Amino acid sequence: MKRTFHQMICDAYSRLKSDIKDLKWAIIIIIAYFAYLKLFLHSMCPMVWLTGYPCPACGLTRAAVCLLHLDLEGAWNMHPFVYAVVGYFFLLLWNRYILLRDMGKYMKHLLVMIVAGMIVFYIWRMLRFFPGEPPMSYYYNNMCLMLRKAITGVR
């Protein structure tokens, strides 16, 4: 029996509500973590805060903001994998809430391929643009540098 549009929306809403209820503590901890990083450490990325080096996902948030502003070229320049991540996100939402399927092995394989591609792109970008081109910048007030200065006594 085919579901009507109204039934699909009701099923999706109830599943989303159930997912949020099941994951509420994880959601609260993640929000608190990023709020703490942004307010007190002035960086949302733990890799940047610890090492000063950008991570493979560096620029994804700014690229997503560019996409929201319909700046497709700016999003591509900031991080081209934003299109793969957004596409994967919509595919995941479609499968989970419209088709009522859980994440299958194909979705997991696709996620592994996206992450592997991001790591290869990160290595290429580090070799080509580091340091200098945003977002490939080194941050001098990182934790490792501060610890090294504290241990060696260098100012």
Disulfide bonds with the S-S distance in Angstrom:
none
